[in-house]
Amino acid sequence: MKAVRVAATVLLSLVALLFTACSVVDWGDGGRNDALDMAWALEAIDLGAGLSPAQVANTPTMVLDAGAVAGNAGVNTFAGDYTWNRDGSFSFGELSATEMAGEPAAMAQEQAFFDALSAVRRFDIGNTKLMLSDAEGRVLLVFAPA
């Protein structure tokens, strides 16, 4: 009888430990996010004076997929990784890109696009739009589902 009580106590202790571990670890951060993980097309970009519509023939696009990102910046393709947290924090890791030349206006917007990606620190999704902001909360990029 005593052995049964000891076994039950050990089992209950293990179950309690398991629930405690689950409540401490934030399993929702990083990895797959059904709201983020899809193809996005750039609608607006902050060129330093507020948001402006994307203005090149090839609209910048990106596909977010469980921490990996790949896309077209308007002229060049790029790939890399990103991290997100349920608190709204978001950042891109090091991105690699092809090195093709394009029209001056397209190249200028592409550079602004890459500069904005490197400054992103927050994300918000509302009305089917993905808004990426800097640390101060200024919206840098607005995407719509592609």
Accessible surface in RSA format (square Angstrom, percent):
REM  Atomic radii and reference values for relative SASA: ProtOr
REM  Chains: A
REM  Algorithm: Lee & Richards
REM  Probe-radius: 1.40
REM  Slices: 20
REM RES _ NUM      All-atoms   Total-Side   Main-Chain    Non-polar    All polar
REM                ABS   REL    ABS   REL    ABS   REL    ABS   REL    ABS   REL
RES MET A   1   171.10  88.6 129.67  85.8  41.44  98.7 109.41  93.0  61.70  81.7
RES LYS A   2   161.70  78.9 157.41  96.6   4.28  10.2 100.66  90.6  61.03  65.0
RES ALA A   3    76.98  70.8  63.87  98.6  13.11  29.8  70.21  98.9   6.77  17.9
RES VAL A   4   100.71  66.3  97.86  88.6   2.85   6.9 100.15  87.0   0.56   1.5
RES ARG A   5   155.52  65.3 153.20  78.1   2.32   5.5  63.53  86.8  91.99  55.8
RES VAL A   6    82.46  54.3  79.99  72.4   2.47   5.9  82.45  71.6   0.01   0.0
RES ALA A   7    61.34  56.4  50.78  78.4  10.55  24.0  57.60  81.1   3.73   9.9
RES ALA A   8    46.03  42.3  40.38  62.3   5.65  12.8  45.26  63.7   0.78   2.1
RES THR A   9    83.52  59.4  81.29  82.4   2.22   5.3  58.88  79.1  24.63  37.2
RES VAL A  10    81.28  53.5  79.36  71.8   1.92   4.6  81.25  70.6   0.03   0.1
RES LEU A  11   112.15  62.5 111.01  79.4   1.15   2.9 112.00  78.7   0.16   0.4
RES LEU A  12   125.11  69.7 121.33  86.8   3.78   9.5 121.59  85.4   3.53   9.5
RES SER A  13    64.21  54.3  53.06  70.8  11.15  25.7  36.29  77.3  27.92  39.1
RES LEU A  14   104.98  58.5 101.03  72.3   3.95   9.9 101.39  71.2   3.59   9.7
RES VAL A  15    60.21  39.6  59.11  53.5   1.10   2.7  60.12  52.2   0.09   0.2
RES ALA A  16    56.65  52.1  49.66  76.6   6.99  15.9  55.58  78.3   1.07   2.8
RES LEU A  17   114.93  64.0 111.43  79.7   3.50   8.8 114.68  80.5   0.25   0.7
RES LEU A  18   109.87  61.2 105.85  75.7   4.02  10.1 109.50  76.9   0.37   1.0
RES PHE A  19   137.68  68.9 133.46  82.7   4.23  11.0 133.73  81.1   3.95  11.3
RES THR A  20    76.99  54.8  72.62  73.6   4.37  10.4  51.85  69.6  25.14  38.0
RES ALA A  21    46.57  42.8  39.78  61.4   6.80  15.5  46.51  65.5   0.07   0.2
RES CYS A  22    58.07  43.9  49.43  55.1   8.64  20.3  19.19  48.6  38.89  41.9
RES SER A  23    93.57  79.1  53.43  71.3  40.13  92.4  51.80 110.3  41.77  58.5
RES VAL A  24   115.30  75.9  89.45  81.0  25.85  62.3  94.75  82.3  20.55  55.7
RES VAL A  25    68.37  45.0  58.96  53.4   9.41  22.7  63.85  55.5   4.52  12.2
RES ASP A  26    63.82  44.7  44.74  44.5  19.08  45.1  31.16  73.3  32.66  32.6
RES TRP A  27   185.50  74.4 155.82  75.4  29.68  69.7 156.66  83.5  28.84  46.8
RES GLY A  28    28.45  35.1   0.00   N/A  28.45  35.1  23.06  63.3   5.38  12.1
RES ASP A  29    47.15  33.0  28.71  28.6  18.45  43.6  11.61  27.3  35.54  35.4
RES GLY A  30    23.81  29.4   0.00   N/A  23.81  29.4  19.29  52.9   4.53  10.1
RES GLY A  31    42.08  51.9   0.00   N/A  42.08  51.9  30.11  82.6  11.97  26.8
RES ARG A  32   142.74  59.9 118.18  60.2  24.56  58.5  57.77  79.0  84.97  51.5
RES ASN A  33    24.61  17.0  18.77  18.1   5.84  14.1   7.19  17.3  17.43  16.8
RES ASP A  34   123.52  86.5 102.50 102.0  21.02  49.7  39.97  94.1  83.55  83.3
RES ALA A  35    49.59  45.6  38.18  58.9  11.41  26.0  46.28  65.2   3.31   8.8
RES LEU A  36     0.00   0.0   0.00   0.0   0.00   0.0   0.00   0.0   0.00   0.0
RES ASP A  37    22.18  15.5   1.82   1.8  20.36  48.1   2.33   5.5  19.85  19.8
RES MET A  38    69.22  35.8  59.02  39.1  10.21  24.3  63.01  53.6   6.22   8.2
RES ALA A  39    39.18  36.0  32.93  50.8   6.25  14.2  32.93  46.4   6.25  16.6
RES TRP A  40     2.75   1.1   2.75   1.3   0.00   0.0   2.75   1.5   0.00   0.0
RES ALA A  41    22.44  20.6  22.44  34.6   0.00   0.0  22.44  31.6   0.00   0.0
RES LEU A  42     5.11   2.8   0.00   0.0   5.11  12.8   0.00   0.0   5.11  13.8
RES GLU A  43    72.69  41.7  59.98  45.4  12.71  30.3  29.30  56.7  43.39  35.4
RES ALA A  44    16.66  15.3  16.66  25.7   0.00   0.0  16.66  23.5   0.00   0.0
RES ILE A  45     0.04   0.0   0.04   0.0   0.00   0.0   0.04   0.0   0.00   0.0
RES ASP A  46    14.79  10.4   3.40   3.4  11.39  26.9   0.30   0.7  14.50  14.5
RES LEU A  47    88.50  49.3  54.71  39.1  33.80  85.0  60.08  42.2  28.42  76.5
RES GLY A  48    70.68  87.2   0.00   N/A  70.68  87.2  33.74  92.6  36.94  82.7
RES ALA A  49   106.48  97.9  65.75 101.5  40.74  92.7  77.97 109.8  28.51  75.5
RES GLY A  50    36.09  44.5   0.00   N/A  36.09  44.5  30.10  82.6   5.99  13.4
RES LEU A  51    86.67  48.3  52.85  37.8  33.82  85.0  52.99  37.2  33.68  90.6
RES SER A  52    29.07  24.6  27.39  36.5   1.69   3.9   5.98  12.7  23.09  32.3
RES PRO A  53    89.52  65.2  88.12  80.3   1.39   5.1  89.11  73.6   0.41   2.5
RES ALA A  54    27.16  25.0   5.90   9.1  21.26  48.4   5.90   8.3  21.26  56.3
RES GLN A  55   127.72  71.4  93.50  68.3  34.22  81.5  36.26  77.2  91.46  69.4
RES VAL A  56    23.42  15.4   6.70   6.1  16.73  40.3  12.17  10.6  11.26  30.5
RES ALA A  57   110.67 101.8  62.93  97.1  47.73 108.6  76.12 107.2  34.54  91.5
RES ASN A  58    93.13  64.2  87.32  84.4   5.80  14.0  13.66  32.9  79.47  76.8
RES THR A  59    56.85  40.4  46.49  47.1  10.36  24.7  18.42  24.7  38.43  58.1
RES PRO A  60     0.00   0.0   0.00   0.0   0.00   0.0   0.00   0.0   0.00   0.0
RES THR A  61    44.37  31.6  44.37  45.0   0.00   0.0  30.64  41.2  13.73  20.8
RES MET A  62     0.53   0.3   0.00   0.0   0.53   1.3   0.46   0.4   0.07   0.1
RES VAL A  63    71.84  47.3  70.35  63.7   1.50   3.6  70.35  61.1   1.50   4.1
RES LEU A  64     1.31   0.7   0.00   0.0   1.31   3.3   0.00   0.0   1.31   3.5
RES ASP A  65    68.58  48.0  64.77  64.5   3.81   9.0  14.63  34.4  53.95  53.8
RES ALA A  66    44.32  40.8  23.33  36.0  21.00  47.8  23.33  32.9  21.00  55.6
RES GLY A  67    17.06  21.0   0.00   N/A  17.06  21.0  13.97  38.3   3.09   6.9
RES ALA A  68    53.49  49.2  52.53  81.1   0.96   2.2  53.02  74.7   0.47   1.2
RES VAL A  69     3.35   2.2   0.00   0.0   3.35   8.1   1.05   0.9   2.30   6.2
RES ALA A  70    49.20  45.2  48.06  74.2   1.14   2.6  48.27  68.0   0.93   2.5
RES GLY A  71    16.13  19.9   0.00   N/A  16.13  19.9  12.54  34.4   3.59   8.0
RES ASN A  72    47.75  32.9  47.50  45.9   0.25   0.6  14.60  35.1  33.15  32.0
RES ALA A  73     0.79   0.7   0.00   0.0   0.79   1.8   0.00   0.0   0.79   2.1
RES GLY A  74     3.43   4.2   0.00   N/A   3.43   4.2   0.59   1.6   2.84   6.4
RES VAL A  75    27.57  18.1  12.55  11.4  15.03  36.2  16.69  14.5  10.89  29.5
RES ASN A  76     5.22   3.6   4.78   4.6   0.44   1.0   0.71   1.7   4.50   4.4
RES THR A  77    68.49  48.7  67.52  68.5   0.97   2.3  54.28  72.9  14.22  21.5
RES PHE A  78     7.26   3.6   0.00   0.0   7.26  18.9   3.81   2.3   3.45   9.9
RES ALA A  79    44.95  41.3  43.88  67.7   1.07   2.4  44.04  62.0   0.91   2.4
RES GLY A  80    26.12  32.2   0.00   N/A  26.12  32.2  17.05  46.8   9.07  20.3
RES ASP A  81    74.19  52.0  74.08  73.7   0.11   0.2  22.20  52.3  51.98  51.8
RES TYR A  82     5.39   2.5   0.00   0.0   5.39  14.0   0.36   0.3   5.03   6.2
RES THR A  83    83.55  59.4  81.64  82.8   1.92   4.6  70.31  94.4  13.24  20.0
RES TRP A  84    13.22   5.3  11.17   5.4   2.05   4.8  11.55   6.2   1.67   2.7
RES ASN A  85    51.98  35.8  51.98  50.2   0.00   0.0   4.44  10.7  47.53  45.9
RES ARG A  86   158.64  66.6 127.01  64.7  31.62  75.3  51.97  71.0 106.67  64.6
RES ASP A  87   102.24  71.6  75.82  75.5  26.42  62.5  49.42 116.3  52.82  52.7
RES GLY A  88     9.46  11.7   0.00   N/A   9.46  11.7   9.43  25.9   0.04   0.1
RES SER A  89    30.81  26.0  30.66  40.9   0.14   0.3  28.73  61.2   2.08   2.9
RES PHE A  90     4.38   2.2   0.00   0.0   4.38  11.4   1.68   1.0   2.70   7.7
RES SER A  91    36.95  31.2  36.14  48.2   0.81   1.9  14.15  30.1  22.80  31.9
RES PHE A  92    23.21  11.6   1.45   0.9  21.76  56.6   1.74   1.1  21.47  61.5
RES GLY A  93    35.75  44.1   0.00   N/A  35.75  44.1  26.76  73.4   8.99  20.1
RES GLU A  94   166.05  95.3 137.06 103.7  29.00  69.0  58.98 114.1 107.08  87.4
RES LEU A  95    43.63  24.3  16.89  12.1  26.75  67.2  16.89  11.9  26.75  72.0
RES SER A  96    77.54  65.5  69.30  92.5   8.24  19.0  53.84 114.7  23.70  33.2
RES ALA A  97    47.60  43.8  18.90  29.2  28.70  65.3  23.60  33.2  24.01  63.6
RES THR A  98    65.57  46.6  52.66  53.4  12.91  30.8  59.92  80.5   5.65   8.5
RES GLU A  99   171.61  98.5 131.30  99.3  40.31  96.0  52.47 101.5 119.14  97.3
RES MET A 100   120.93  62.6 112.18  74.2   8.76  20.8  90.77  77.2  30.16  40.0
RES ALA A 101    94.43  86.8  65.80 101.6  28.63  65.1  67.45  95.0  26.99  71.5
RES GLY A 102    33.88  41.8   0.00   N/A  33.88  41.8  18.32  50.3  15.56  34.8
RES GLU A 103   130.07  74.7 125.45  94.9   4.62  11.0  51.55  99.7  78.52  64.1
RES PRO A 104   110.23  80.3  99.87  91.0  10.36  37.7 106.28  87.8   3.95  24.5
RES ALA A 105    76.45  70.3  62.12  95.9  14.32  32.6  70.25  98.9   6.19  16.4
RES ALA A 106    15.62  14.4  14.23  22.0   1.39   3.2  14.23  20.0   1.39   3.7
RES MET A 107    64.49  33.4  60.74  40.2   3.75   8.9  61.05  51.9   3.44   4.6
RES ALA A 108    66.78  61.4  51.15  78.9  15.63  35.6  60.51  85.2   6.27  16.6
RES GLN A 109    12.26   6.9   9.40   6.9   2.86   6.8   9.19  19.6   3.07   2.3
RES GLU A 110     8.44   4.8   8.05   6.1   0.39   0.9   1.44   2.8   7.00   5.7
RES GLN A 111   103.06  57.6 101.52  74.2   1.54   3.7  42.39  90.2  60.67  46.0
RES ALA A 112    23.07  21.2  16.07  24.8   7.01  15.9  20.50  28.9   2.57   6.8
RES PHE A 113     0.00   0.0   0.00   0.0   0.00   0.0   0.00   0.0   0.00   0.0
RES PHE A 114    42.46  21.2  37.46  23.2   5.00  13.0  37.79  22.9   4.68  13.4
RES ASP A 115    78.33  54.9  73.09  72.7   5.24  12.4  28.19  66.4  50.13  50.0
RES ALA A 116     7.83   7.2   2.85   4.4   4.99  11.3   7.38  10.4   0.45   1.2
RES LEU A 117     0.42   0.2   0.16   0.1   0.25   0.6   0.16   0.1   0.25   0.7
RES SER A 118    75.80  64.0  58.45  78.0  17.35  40.0  48.79 103.9  27.00  37.8
RES ALA A 119    41.59  38.2  33.23  51.3   8.37  19.0  39.38  55.5   2.21   5.9
RES VAL A 120     0.00   0.0   0.00   0.0   0.00   0.0   0.00   0.0   0.00   0.0
RES ARG A 121   107.00  44.9 102.82  52.4   4.18  10.0  33.09  45.2  73.91  44.8
RES ARG A 122    94.15  39.5  94.15  48.0   0.00   0.0  29.98  41.0  64.17  38.9
RES PHE A 123    31.47  15.7  21.22  13.1  10.25  26.7  22.45  13.6   9.02  25.8
RES ASP A 124    85.64  60.0  83.64  83.3   2.00   4.7  25.79  60.7  59.85  59.7
RES ILE A 125    56.37  32.1  30.73  22.9  25.64  61.8  30.73  22.1  25.64  69.6
RES GLY A 126    27.72  34.2   0.00   N/A  27.72  34.2  26.13  71.7   1.59   3.6
RES ASN A 127   142.76  98.5 116.42 112.5  26.35  63.4  34.06  82.0 108.71 105.1
RES THR A 128    95.25  67.7  83.14  84.3  12.11  28.9  74.85 100.5  20.40  30.8
RES LYS A 129    61.46  30.0  61.46  37.7   0.00   0.0  38.36  34.5  23.10  24.6
RES LEU A 130     0.00   0.0   0.00   0.0   0.00   0.0   0.00   0.0   0.00   0.0
RES MET A 131    46.82  24.2  46.66  30.9   0.16   0.4  14.04  11.9  32.78  43.4
RES LEU A 132     0.00   0.0   0.00   0.0   0.00   0.0   0.00   0.0   0.00   0.0
RES SER A 133    13.13  11.1  13.13  17.5   0.00   0.0   2.35   5.0  10.78  15.1
RES ASP A 134    13.13   9.2  13.13  13.1   0.00   0.0   6.89  16.2   6.24   6.2
RES ALA A 135    70.77  65.1  42.98  66.3  27.79  63.2  44.91  63.2  25.86  68.5
RES GLU A 136   151.19  86.8 112.45  85.1  38.75  92.3  68.98 133.4  82.21  67.1
RES GLY A 137    44.48  54.9   0.00   N/A  44.48  54.9  24.67  67.7  19.81  44.4
RES ARG A 138   134.17  56.3 125.26  63.9   8.91  21.2  58.88  80.5  75.29  45.6
RES VAL A 139    45.17  29.7  39.43  35.7   5.74  13.8  39.43  34.3   5.74  15.6
RES LEU A 140     5.02   2.8   5.02   3.6   0.00   0.0   5.02   3.5   0.00   0.0
RES LEU A 141     0.00   0.0   0.00   0.0   0.00   0.0   0.00   0.0   0.00   0.0
RES VAL A 142    18.45  12.1  18.45  16.7   0.00   0.0  18.45  16.0   0.00   0.0
RES PHE A 143     0.00   0.0   0.00   0.0   0.00   0.0   0.00   0.0   0.00   0.0
RES ALA A 144    16.03  14.7  16.03  24.7   0.00   0.0  16.03  22.6   0.00   0.0
RES PRO A 145    66.17  48.2  46.67  42.5  19.49  70.9  46.67  38.5  19.49 121.2
RES ALA A 146    82.97  76.3  18.21  28.1  64.75 147.3  49.56  69.8  33.41  88.5
END  Absolute sums over single chains surface
CHAIN  1 A     8626.7       6859.6       1767.1       5513.0       3113.6
END  Absolute sums over all chains
TOTAL          8626.7       6859.6       1767.1       5513.0       3113.6
